[in-house]
Amino acid sequence: MKRTRFFSWIFMLTLSFLLVIPSLTALANAKVYHVPIEDNVEKGLLAFLERAFEEAEAQQAEAIVLEIHTPGGFTDAAEKIGMLLDQSPLKVIAFINSKAHSAGAFIALHADEIYMSQNATIGAAGIIDGEGNTADEKAESAWWAAMEAAAISSGRDPEFARAMADKSVDLRDFRAPVGEFLTLTADEALQVGYSEGTANSLQEVLQQAGIEDSEVIAVEPTLAENIARIVTNPIVVPILLSIASLGLVLELYSPGFGVPGTMALSAFG
């Protein structure tokens, strides 16, 4: 009887050990993907983020940390990036290390958690056209709704997101009376629930998020993705269009197909 009981205990201990091993292995192999969002938001950035998310999901990463430093950019690209974040099965963390303005604020609001460095800011999300002028009422209305929806999607008060994009919202307690866009400091964002914490390094973000023991995998744009980001930059696009237009005009007054035509095709490409 004692012998039978002894072997039963051995069997149970062995079984427990075999069940624990996969859990320990999974914990040891937990990965966090660190992805930068820098400079202007454009379609080249979208392509880079799609690759980064695809790799992270394929590796069954525990989370993705988007380190944000951007003044904004194209709203259509930002909206597609927001959809990418919403559709990802992974936990998405935004780490604003300096500023997330305009389209950058919109992207950050689609993250599951937001952390900000002490000197970081989020907001100033007014929509403007390609010439730097205020967008028409239809575009403004759509953007206001998109900003509010972004805040709601992550369980945040939409009033502050609306004030970031709509000058008619009065939030003078946060230096945003009527006529000014709202921009929040790290302390203010924490106060109103637009941040989960203040962190001055990636490691501090991981600690506060409870994933400090994970392996950090840094993802950087490839050469092709960097080139794509340059040619889709909001500043560069008008220049390329001007070069293309000039090339076409010159080609019309030149016999055959020569340098101007090639220049125009290259700029359009």
Secondary structure, DSSP 8 states (H G I E B T S, - for coil): -HHHHHHHHHHHHHHHHHHHHHHHHHHHT-EEEEEEEES-B-HHHHHHHHHHHHHHHHTT-SEEEEEEEE--B-HHHHHHHHHHHHH-SSEEEEEEEEEEETHHHHHHHTSSEEEE-TT-EEE----B-TTSSB--HHHHHHHHHHHHHHHHHTT--HHHHHHHH-TTS-BGGGTB-TTS--EEEHHHHHHTTS-SEE-SSHHHHHHHHT-TTSEEEE----HHHHHHHHHT-TTHHHHHHHHHHHHHHHHHTSSSS-HHHHHHHHHH-
